[in-house]
């Protein structure tokens, strides 16, 4: 009955019990069928785009302040007499300087110095010549003029000297020579009569140099400027510059401190508004959402001149609060296109991370807002994700396929596209294509955020049955799956499956036991428990396997299904508890499908409950759709009827097992059973059916031998001995094949087989078959070399008769003489009579009448059988007178 039972032992990764739990059920769309059973497809975690670098650039940089305005210095009164022509010329030249006609002023100052070097106006002309050239951008010449003037007349005019020092400080800082600039600033500070305004401007130049060469000194310089700003406008400017400097370097603490100190008092200045905006973005970077909300509300209440910055901050708060309505409003409120693009970009990525699929499908701004084509493709990616999540996979797949070949999508996001296509493939049951896409991600996009997920599916979907190297590769891939992927239990199941395939049963048992005993209970506890049962069976520990199975069914009665029931029955069967196994099957009629009934049928057969078997088989026949299965069951019914000695019912069952089936595996056995039953019933159809079957069926040698023996017996019984000839010849062929193939267990059996062949040739000779006597004599000659006296005796009898039939009377006499001389003690009366009678006939044929009479007399004298004596007497009477 093994054919009727789905034997599940060792059926790893098949549709049976060992590595699956839902073999009879369709896999749901949220489950992926793997060689280790179904695994949940899971949800795709949001793709986290790095948006922290999109903080707006704000404030102002620390730059070189403009050249101080020295025009008030040129307006100081001069004492010029009416008759001093050079003085009046100097005076008009100053007026040109005051009117910003620096080129004319330069030329005239130079003319005074060149033509009137001894005039008292020549020395101050050197100072103003340097300033004029500075205004004209002739910086190198200006430095030379001012340095030359300082070496001649500067001590007489302290006000001009401090202005010259300040100008040289500015000029050297401008050309990047901060060291020399610091020297000139030091000289400016040494001038006792230097104005506070000049000193303040010098400090600003010092700040410019320090920002480039000595950043550690910048905070102290800003503090110095704020302590003596000169006026409120300068103060707020210095505060805004310091805040910008710190904001640019992501130093938020100084920015927040400055806001706390100056916001309320100087809010009406635009520079302080800049400080407030920078403070708000610092709160955003620190994720101080509560304070940020308060500051943005304060800005909105007071009214921020830069409305776009206010809207952008409100957008960030709306994104933080996940307020979709406010997000839409603030996005539309942005006026500056670049800020609107930046806000929309951030909004779409945040929407994707929160699952705002309708928001992405109905985006507040047109896609044309994005100037960069790459961002357009990113938006299409998120839109496709929204379609996928809202149950429109075909539309999503179309966009993903287009993005896959798009040259504008960033390479880092193409891995995301391929993974989402793999996800769609897996959800649709296209595991092969999903596996190929995951392999592409792991090979080509090693920095993808989906690498761990793809490594998992690659390990889970690869066929582990291929070979050991493949299983080793799966194990290595499994190690690449990080803990963050959330697949630790699935990884454990895969490791168990690989260990089972490698027949590492103890390792598999250890890991399966860990999963079964896990606290809190694993969602795969039932599956791991089933595998643990299978592992114990493979370790040939059926009692442990049955104990674990019973514990499983006790802990999870809802897990009882067809596979578990079959496993329980097979374990009881292994423990020779077949009656209990049968009772288990009968106690669950709701699960008894056709396969389960076949198992029940198998148990009835093994328990030799023939009546029950026949009744169950009769019930199952209409349920079977496959003609082959029906035919096989008819064959088993025939066997059962034979067991209960009912050949008249067995015969039609066997006959039906051969109908409508091409080359059934049981066909030979069924035909042999039919012939056996006909033979036993002495049915006239036996000989006809036997002849047919021998022609169209290739029986095993022993089966063919049995059939031919039956036929020989039957033909002899009905008085048709000549019809036995082909069957006797068939028997000889079968026996000779056994000898050629050395199928006899020992020499004695071989000699017995040879003797049977010889005797069959003898029978054929008696029936007139051509060449039979020669073959008989040949086999006799071979057997005479035997060391067994019994075989030698039979061989001599065989050879003597064959030689006589061939009229080789001398060989016949020789054989019988050897028989009666060397083996007389082992001969019975029949054998002696046969030998002596044949010897007498051979003597007669040779004309040796006296020898014949002697032999016949010997029969009369030594044998006791009356019939034999009578035959001898008749022979002697016939020979009288010869």
DOMAR-170845 format. One line per 2 residues: number of its first residue (from 1); their letters; for each residue x, y, z of C-alpha. Coordinates in steps of 0.02 Angstrom, whole numbers. Layout:
# DOMAR-170845
NUM> A> X/Y/Z  ...
This chain:
# DOMAR-170845
1> XX> 0/0/0  150/116/-9
3> XX> 85/183/-175  -74/245/-92
5> XX> 12/342/47  101/508/31
7> XX> 251/461/133  317/624/204
9> XX> 476/573/292  621/678/227
11> XX> 511/773/104  601/935/143
13> XX> 548/1085/41  411/989/-46
15> XX> 225/1020/-35  215/909/117
17> XX> 241/934/301  423/964/332
19> XX> 454/1143/281  281/1211/245
21> XX> 125/1240/345  -3/1297/220
23> XX> 29/1170/83  -154/1150/43
25> XX> -198/1334/48  -167/1475/-74
27> XX> -36/1601/-17  -118/1768/28
29> XX> -61/1923/-67  28/1989/87
31> XX> 127/1827/103  271/1767/-5
33> XX> 289/1580/-31  469/1527/-3
35> XX> 552/1356/11  533/1377/199
37> XX> 348/1416/199  259/1583/180
39> XX> 338/1741/249  246/1907/269
41> XX> 288/2030/132  291/2169/261
43> XX> 269/2354/236  397/2461/148
45> XX> 472/2579/275  479/2761/217
47> XX> 633/2808/119  721/2937/229
49> XX> 792/3078/125  923/3186/211
51> XX> 838/3357/223  943/3432/363
53> XX> 1061/3517/240  922/3621/165
55> XX> 929/3756/300  912/3924/213
57> XX> 1065/4034/195  1034/4191/297
59> XX> 1122/4346/362  1277/4433/302
61> XX> 1459/4386/296  1598/4478/385
63> XX> 1668/4584/244  1792/4727/230
65> XX> 1697/4886/277  1693/5025/147
67> XX> 1828/5159/148  1783/5289/280
69> XX> 1712/5452/216  1846/5585/239
71> XX> 1749/5725/153  1708/5811/319
73> XX> 1895/5822/349  1916/5915/184
75> XX> 1788/6044/239  1885/6106/388
77> XX> 1924/6296/367  2090/6349/293
79> XX> 2182/6510/326  2222/6568/152
81> XX> 2266/6751/118  2199/6839/-33
83> XX> 2373/6855/-105  2418/6670/-80
85> XX> 2386/6601/-253  2450/6426/-213
87> XX> 2338/6423/-59  2186/6471/-159
89> XX> 2233/6338/-289  2245/6208/-149
91> XX> 2076/6265/-85  1991/6241/-254
93> XX> 2074/6070/-271  1997/6018/-105
95> XX> 1829/6072/-173  1857/5951/-320
97> XX> 1890/5812/-193  1732/5860/-99
99> XX> 1635/5850/-261  1704/5674/-293
101> XX> 1806/5732/-442  1950/5629/-380
103> XX> 2044/5622/-545  2054/5812/-557
105> XX> 2099/5823/-373  2238/5694/-398
107> XX> 2313/5789/-544  2311/5959/-455
109> XX> 2379/5895/-290  2520/5812/-387
111> XX> 2548/5977/-483  2565/6075/-319
113> XX> 2692/5949/-252  2787/5944/-416
115> XX> 2795/6130/-456  2790/6208/-285
117> XX> 2882/6085/-175  2935/6222/-54
119> XX> 2761/6291/-31  2677/6258/134
121> XX> 2534/6180/35  2646/6047/-43
123> XX> 2653/5940/115  2464/5925/147
125> XX> 2443/5896/-40  2539/5732/-16
127> XX> 2403/5671/106  2259/5719/-6
129> XX> 2349/5647/-158  2352/5477/-68
131> XX> 2166/5488/-26  2122/5538/-205
133> XX> 2216/5390/-275  2131/5276/-147
135> XX> 1961/5334/-210  2017/5303/-388
137> XX> 2075/5125/-350  2259/5164/-370
139> XX> 2295/5074/-208  2481/5037/-227
141> XX> 2521/5219/-271  2406/5277/-132
143> XX> 2503/5174/-4  2667/5249/-66
145> XX> 2598/5427/-59  2527/5407/117
147> XX> 2684/5322/184  2791/5461/106
149> XX> 2681/5596/181  2689/5515/354
151> XX> 2878/5525/346  2876/5714/314
153> XX> 2736/5822/381  2618/5710/481
155> XX> 2670/5766/653  2608/5942/619
157> XX> 2429/5886/577  2370/5750/701
159> XX> 2195/5740/623  2265/5702/452
161> XX> 2390/5580/526  2254/5472/608
163> XX> 2157/5475/443  2313/5417/351
165> XX> 2339/5275/476  2157/5220/454
167> XX> 2171/5227/264  2332/5123/266
169> XX> 2246/4999/384  2106/4981/257
171> XX> 2221/4972/105  2335/4835/175
173> XX> 2185/4734/236  2108/4748/65
175> XX> 2261/4672/-19  2259/4531/110
177> XX> 2409/4588/212  2325/4576/381
179> XX> 2489/4577/477  2538/4749/408
181> XX> 2359/4808/429  2372/4764/613
183> XX> 2532/4869/624  2447/5023/551
185> XX> 2295/4996/665  2413/4994/814
187> XX> 2486/5160/761  2311/5232/741
189> XX> 2269/5179/919  2430/5262/980
191> XX> 2374/5430/915  2307/5518/1067
193> XX> 2188/5630/970  2116/5490/858
195> XX> 1927/5501/851  1817/5362/920
197> XX> 1739/5346/748  1909/5312/669
199> XX> 1950/5186/805  1782/5100/778
201> XX> 1814/5088/591  1986/5018/625
203> XX> 1909/4886/738  1790/4837/599
205> XX> 1940/4813/484  2022/4711/620
207> XX> 1864/4603/628  1876/4571/442
209> XX> 2055/4510/457  2021/4408/614
211> XX> 1876/4318/530  1999/4255/400
213> XX> 2156/4224/501  2113/4222/688
215> XX> 1931/4162/710  1956/4136/896
217> XX> 1970/4326/918  1809/4365/823
219> XX> 1687/4352/972  1793/4472/1076
221> XX> 1801/4597/932  1612/4589/911
223> XX> 1592/4619/1098  1707/4771/1085
225> XX> 1605/4842/941  1440/4815/1031
227> XX> 1506/4903/1186  1546/5061/1088
229> XX> 1435/5059/935  1421/5248/917
231> XX> 1234/5240/880  1088/5119/875
233> XX> 1105/5090/690  1285/5034/712
235> XX> 1235/4925/859  1101/4828/765
237> XX> 1219/4811/618  1355/4739/729
239> XX> 1227/4622/811  1165/4561/641
241> XX> 1343/4533/580  1390/4435/735
243> XX> 1232/4330/724  1265/4296/539
245> XX> 1444/4246/577  1390/4121/710
247> XX> 1239/4057/611  1347/4022/460
249> XX> 1457/3913/571  1306/3826/652
251> XX> 1346/3903/822  1169/3928/881
253> XX> 1200/3974/1064  1272/4148/1026
255> XX> 1130/4180/902  997/4135/1031
257> XX> 1085/4243/1162  1089/4393/1045
259> XX> 904/4373/1008  862/4365/1190
261> XX> 961/4525/1222  914/4636/1075
263> XX> 752/4572/994  622/4661/1100
265> XX> 716/4827/1108  768/4845/927
267> XX> 638/4743/832  594/4887/715
269> XX> 765/4874/633  776/4757/484
271> XX> 940/4688/548  854/4626/706
273> XX> 721/4542/599  864/4448/517
275> XX> 925/4400/690  751/4337/736
277> XX> 741/4230/579  913/4156/613
279> XX> 861/4120/791  706/4030/729
281> XX> 809/3919/613  927/3881/756
283> XX> 777/3821/856  733/3712/706
285> XX> 907/3637/701  898/3602/888
287> XX> 723/3529/866  658/3646/1001
289> XX> 485/3643/925  392/3726/1067
291> XX> 506/3878/1073  511/3886/884
293> XX> 321/3891/880  322/4036/1004
295> XX> 451/4135/907  362/4109/741
297> XX> 198/4166/818  287/4321/884
299> XX> 357/4358/711  188/4334/631
301> XX> 106/4450/759  235/4589/738
303> XX> 240/4569/550  400/4509/466
305> XX> 457/4609/316  525/4450/234
307> XX> 358/4361/220  434/4214/128
309> XX> 546/4173/275  395/4180/390
311> XX> 297/4064/275  445/3945/263
313> XX> 457/3935/453  269/3909/465
315> XX> 286/3770/336  417/3685/444
317> XX> 304/3693/595  158/3627/495
319> XX> 266/3483/435  318/3450/613
321> XX> 137/3448/670  86/3347/516
323> XX> -49/3476/484  -93/3444/303
325> XX> -207/3595/286  -75/3714/354
327> XX> 57/3635/242  -49/3671/90
329> XX> -79/3853/145  102/3893/184
331> XX> 165/3814/23  48/3927/-77
333> XX> 99/4079/27  281/4066/-27
335> XX> 316/4198/-159  500/4180/-198
337> XX> 512/4039/-324  671/3962/-253
339> XX> 598/3955/-77  435/3886/-147
341> XX> 533/3748/-234  632/3710/-77
343> XX> 474/3706/31  383/3595/-92
345> XX> 531/3477/-100  535/3458/88
347> XX> 347/3441/98  339/3299/-29
349> XX> 472/3197/61  391/3225/230
351> XX> 223/3177/157  297/3015/93
353> XX> 372/2975/263  202/3003/347
355> XX> 98/2913/219  7/3065/150
357> XX> -33/2974/-10  -182/3081/-60
359> XX> -75/3236/-30  56/3171/-150
361> XX> -75/3121/-279  -153/3295/-265
363> XX> 4/3398/-239  -32/3584/-202
365> XX> 96/3647/-328  122/3597/-510
367> XX> 267/3482/-546  342/3616/-660
369> XX> 389/3713/-503  544/3604/-489
371> XX> 680/3677/-598  794/3527/-577
373> XX> 741/3376/-680  810/3262/-545
375> XX> 685/3332/-420  544/3306/-545
377> XX> 595/3122/-554  601/3113/-364
379> XX> 423/3180/-358  368/3049/-486
381> XX> 450/2916/-377  351/2972/-224
383> XX> 192/2985/-328  217/2806/-389
385> XX> 242/2754/-208  76/2838/-166
387> XX> -9/2743/-308  67/2581/-245
389> XX> 7/2612/-68  -169/2662/-122
391> XX> -200/2500/-216  -152/2551/-392
393> XX> -3/2437/-425  -14/2438/-615
395> XX> -3/2628/-625  138/2626/-499
397> XX> 231/2491/-596  220/2594/-757
399> XX> 302/2745/-673  434/2636/-588
401> XX> 479/2557/-756  497/2730/-834
403> XX> 604/2792/-690  715/2639/-707
405> XX> 777/2700/-876  771/2886/-836
407> XX> 944/2971/-847  885/3109/-728
409> XX> 845/3002/-576  988/2997/-450
411> XX> 1082/2832/-446  1050/2816/-259
413> XX> 862/2817/-293  868/2689/-433
415> XX> 900/2556/-303  738/2613/-219
417> XX> 645/2597/-385  711/2420/-415
419> XX> 665/2368/-239  488/2433/-257
421> XX> 470/2338/-420  533/2183/-329
423> XX> 402/2216/-195  265/2224/-327
425> XX> 329/2063/-406  328/1972/-240
427> XX> 153/2034/-197  93/1964/-364
429> XX> 176/1796/-334  313/1824/-464
431> XX> 450/1766/-347  578/1727/-481
433> XX> 574/1904/-552  570/1978/-377
435> XX> 725/1877/-334  815/1939/-489
437> XX> 777/2120/-445  838/2097/-267
439> XX> 999/2020/-333  1021/2174/-443
441> XX> 1004/2288/-291  1132/2191/-189
443> XX> 1256/2186/-334  1240/2361/-406
445> XX> 1174/2473/-266  1277/2427/-113
447> XX> 1235/2594/-29  1047/2572/-50
449> XX> 939/2590/105  849/2431/48
451> XX> 1004/2323/47  955/2229/205
453> XX> 780/2189/140  849/2130/-27
455> XX> 978/2020/57  838/1941/157
457> XX> 729/1901/6  880/1841/-89
459> XX> 918/1717/50  735/1668/72
461> XX> 695/1639/-113  852/1551/-175
463> XX> 824/1365/-203  921/1276/-64
465> XX> 894/1103/-138  1012/1133/-284
467> XX> 1174/1084/-198  1279/1112/-43
469> XX> 1373/1260/-118  1207/1347/-149
471> XX> 1157/1321/33  1324/1390/90
473> XX> 1297/1545/-18  1123/1567/58
475> XX> 1199/1560/232  1325/1696/187
477> XX> 1188/1805/113  1085/1782/270
479> XX> 1226/1855/374  1212/2017/275
481> XX> 1034/2047/338  1046/2173/482
483> XX> 948/2162/642  861/2325/592
485> XX> 774/2231/451  662/2150/582
487> XX> 682/1976/508  770/1883/648
489> XX> 636/1749/666  629/1719/478
491> XX> 819/1708/476  810/1575/612
493> XX> 684/1475/508  797/1483/355
495> XX> 947/1425/457  844/1278/522
497> XX> 793/1232/345  973/1239/283
499> XX> 1032/1131/428  897/1003/391
501> XX> 948/995/208  1129/973/259
503> XX> 1072/837/380  1145/935/525
505> XX> 1003/876/632  1073/922/803
507> XX> 1105/1102/749  932/1112/673
509> XX> 855/1036/830  943/1163/942
511> XX> 885/1315/842  708/1249/819
513> XX> 694/1217/1006  751/1396/1040
515> XX> 616/1465/926  483/1352/1004
517> XX> 529/1406/1181  549/1592/1140
519> XX> 466/1718/1255  358/1805/1206
521> XX> 301/1667/1089  363/1682/911
523> XX> 235/1704/773  323/1556/691
525> XX> 310/1445/845  191/1322/762
527> XX> 300/1305/608  459/1284/710
529> XX> 371/1154/818  319/1057/663
531> XX> 498/1059/601  558/1001/771
533> XX> 445/850/752  517/816/579
535> XX> 694/833/648  661/702/783
537> XX> 591/586/650  748/608/547
539> XX> 851/568/702  747/408/714
541> XX> 672/462/879  487/434/846
543> XX> 438/439/1029  515/613/1052
545> XX> 435/668/889  264/609/946
547> XX> 286/692/1116  327/860/1035
549> XX> 181/842/914  60/808/1055
551> XX> 129/958/1149  105/1065/993
553> XX> -76/1011/972  -109/1041/1156
555> XX> -36/1217/1150  -111/1260/981
557> XX> -265/1153/948  -313/1274/810
559> XX> -156/1222/716  -223/1049/681
561> XX> -229/1025/495  -209/889/368
563> XX> -18/888/374  -11/876/563
565> XX> -142/739/565  -43/639/437
567> XX> 116/665/538  31/603/696
569> XX> -35/449/607  134/408/530
571> XX> 223/425/698  99/306/778
573> XX> 125/191/631  315/198/658
575> XX> 287/149/839  181/0/783
577> XX> 25/78/857  -79/59/701
579> XX> -246/34/789  -219/200/880
581> XX> -168/283/715  -328/221/634
583> XX> -430/287/780  -347/459/762
585> XX> -399/466/580  -577/414/618
587> XX> -591/545/756  -568/686/631
589> XX> -691/653/489  -693/838/445
591> XX> -514/827/380  -532/660/291
593> XX> -504/712/112  -456/586/-20
595> XX> -274/580/30  -319/552/212
597> XX> -439/413/162  -297/333/65
599> XX> -194/334/224  -341/256/316
601> XX> -350/125/181  -165/90/204
603> XX> -187/62/390  -334/-57/360
605> XX> -223/-155/241  -77/-164/363
607> XX> -194/-218/503  -263/-352/384
609> XX> -440/-292/413  -493/-353/241
611> XX> -679/-328/258  -653/-149/317
613> XX> -529/-120/178  -650/-180/45
615> XX> -791/-75/114  -683/83/121
617> XX> -614/51/-52  -789/37/-122
619> XX> -832/207/-44  -676/290/-114
621> XX> -691/230/-294  -821/361/-347
623> XX> -715/500/-269  -564/460/-374
625> XX> -553/561/-534  -394/486/-604
627> XX> -429/321/-697  -257/260/-648
629> XX> -295/281/-462  -460/190/-484
631> XX> -375/48/-575  -243/29/-441
633> XX> -375/24/-305  -466/-114/-403
635> XX> -302/-211/-402  -290/-192/-212
637> XX> -470/-249/-196  -427/-406/-295
639> XX> -284/-442/-174  -401/-417/-26
641> XX> -529/-536/-100  -393/-666/-120
643> XX> -349/-645/64  -528/-685/114
645> XX> -532/-833/-9  -660/-761/-127
647> XX> -584/-790/-301  -747/-758/-394
649> XX> -746/-577/-333  -558/-559/-347
651> XX> -559/-601/-533  -670/-454/-592
653> XX> -574/-336/-478  -410/-387/-560
655> XX> -489/-376/-733  -549/-197/-700
657> XX> -377/-147/-638  -312/-175/-815
659> XX> -445/-71/-902  -422/109/-964
661> XX> -242/115/-904  -86/115/-1010
663> XX> 58/10/-942  7/6/-759
665> XX> 145/-34/-636  39/-170/-558
667> XX> -12/-243/-727  104/-396/-722
669> XX> 51/-440/-545  -132/-421/-592
671> XX> -114/-535/-744  -19/-664/-643
673> XX> -157/-659/-511  -290/-683/-645
675> XX> -199/-836/-713  -171/-904/-539
677> XX> -357/-890/-500  -411/-969/-666
679> XX> -288/-1110/-636  -351/-1139/-460
681> XX> -531/-1138/-521  -486/-1257/-665
683> XX> -570/-1132/-780  -561/-1172/-965
685> XX> -509/-991/-997  -344/-1021/-911
687> XX> -249/-1090/-1062  -313/-961/-1185
689> XX> -277/-814/-1068  -106/-884/-1025
691> XX> -56/-898/-1208  -111/-717/-1238
693> XX> -22/-647/-1087  139/-740/-1129
695> XX> 140/-656/-1298  99/-476/-1248
697> XX> 173/-464/-1074  351/-467/-1016
699> XX> 342/-567/-855  485/-590/-736
701> XX> 577/-755/-767  509/-837/-611
703> XX> 332/-781/-657  348/-846/-834
705> XX> 417/-1010/-767  265/-1029/-654
707> XX> 144/-995/-797  229/-1118/-915
709> XX> 231/-1253/-781  44/-1226/-757
711> XX> 16/-1241/-944  120/-1400/-958
713> XX> 22/-1477/-817  -145/-1422/-891
715> XX> -108/-1484/-1069  -50/-1652/-1003
717> XX> -207/-1661/-896  -322/-1634/-1045
719> XX> -224/-1756/-1155  -137/-1633/-1270
721> XX> 47/-1666/-1231  110/-1597/-1397
723> XX> 48/-1424/-1347  171/-1429/-1204
725> XX> 319/-1425/-1325  336/-1233/-1342
727> XX> 316/-1212/-1155  444/-1344/-1114
729> XX> 561/-1258/-1234  520/-1093/-1148
731> XX> 563/-1168/-980  729/-1230/-1049
733> XX> 768/-1053/-1114  730/-975/-945
735> XX> 838/-1103/-854  982/-1083/-974
737> XX> 974/-894/-948  991/-920/-762
739> XX> 1144/-1026/-789  1224/-900/-908
741> XX> 1193/-759/-785  1257/-859/-635
743> XX> 1096/-834/-539  1105/-999/-445
745> XX> 1165/-979/-266  1289/-1126/-268
747> XX> 1358/-1270/-370  1229/-1395/-306
749> XX> 1085/-1284/-362  1171/-1258/-529
751> XX> 1186/-1446/-556  1004/-1472/-510
753> XX> 956/-1339/-638  1061/-1426/-771
755> XX> 979/-1592/-729  806/-1515/-750
757> XX> 857/-1448/-920  918/-1620/-971
759> XX> 757/-1704/-916  651/-1575/-1009
761> XX> 752/-1614/-1167  713/-1797/-1132
763> XX> 527/-1756/-1121  538/-1658/-1283
765> XX> 624/-1805/-1365  484/-1920/-1312
767> XX> 361/-1794/-1390  459/-1798/-1553
769> XX> 541/-1628/-1541  687/-1611/-1658
771> XX> 862/-1615/-1581  798/-1649/-1408
773> XX> 889/-1818/-1386  1055/-1744/-1437
775> XX> 1033/-1602/-1311  985/-1725/-1176
777> XX> 1141/-1829/-1207  1248/-1670/-1207
779> XX> 1183/-1614/-1038  1208/-1792/-973
781> XX> 1391/-1784/-1023  1414/-1621/-925
783> XX> 1327/-1686/-770  1434/-1846/-763
785> XX> 1580/-1736/-710  1488/-1690/-550
787> XX> 1561/-1744/-384  1387/-1781/-318
789> XX> 1345/-1967/-336  1159/-1931/-348
791> XX> 1187/-1812/-493  1303/-1937/-577
793> XX> 1171/-2074/-561  1034/-1963/-637
795> XX> 1152/-1909/-775  1191/-2091/-823
797> XX> 1005/-2132/-829  977/-1979/-937
799> XX> 1121/-2017/-1054  1078/-2200/-1072
801> XX> 899/-2164/-1128  953/-2024/-1246
803> XX> 1088/-2133/-1328  964/-2275/-1350
805> XX> 839/-2158/-1432  978/-2101/-1550
807> XX> 1017/-2288/-1585  1188/-2261/-1512
809> XX> 1170/-2429/-1423  1350/-2450/-1372
811> XX> 1347/-2278/-1282  1182/-2325/-1206
813> XX> 1250/-2494/-1143  1406/-2407/-1078
815> XX> 1304/-2282/-980  1194/-2415/-902
817> XX> 1341/-2528/-861  1427/-2383/-772
819> XX> 1265/-2345/-681  1235/-2524/-621
821> XX> 1415/-2557/-579  1464/-2399/-485
823> XX> 1295/-2342/-418  1203/-2506/-388
825> XX> 1175/-2474/-204  1084/-2310/-235
827> XX> 965/-2376/-368  786/-2422/-331
829> XX> 693/-2560/-422  616/-2442/-552
831> XX> 785/-2370/-595  863/-2544/-605
833> XX> 721/-2607/-714  737/-2456/-830
835> XX> 925/-2478/-846  922/-2667/-872
837> XX> 776/-2661/-992  861/-2527/-1099
839> XX> 1024/-2626/-1093  930/-2782/-1155
841> XX> 853/-2687/-1299  1022/-2612/-1346
843> XX> 1103/-2785/-1341  966/-2849/-1455
845> XX> 997/-2704/-1575  1184/-2743/-1573
847> XX> 1147/-2931/-1604  1214/-2982/-1436
849> XX> 1069/-3098/-1398  1154/-3195/-1258
851> XX> 1197/-3033/-1167  1016/-2980/-1187
853> XX> 951/-3145/-1118  1070/-3128/-971
855> XX> 1004/-2956/-930  822/-3011/-942
857> XX> 858/-3160/-831  936/-3043/-706
859> XX> 774/-2942/-701  674/-3102/-667
861> XX> 792/-3159/-530  832/-2998/-437
863> XX> 677/-2890/-450  522/-2925/-349
865> XX> 391/-2827/-445  276/-2950/-540
867> XX> 252/-2832/-684  438/-2815/-707
869> XX> 459/-3005/-698  321/-3026/-828
871> XX> 404/-2902/-946  569/-2996/-928
873> XX> 486/-3163/-959  403/-3100/-1117
875> XX> 569/-3033/-1179  653/-3202/-1148
877> XX> 512/-3294/-1237  533/-3177/-1386
879> XX> 718/-3218/-1394  691/-3410/-1389
881> XX> 772/-3493/-1536  886/-3344/-1574
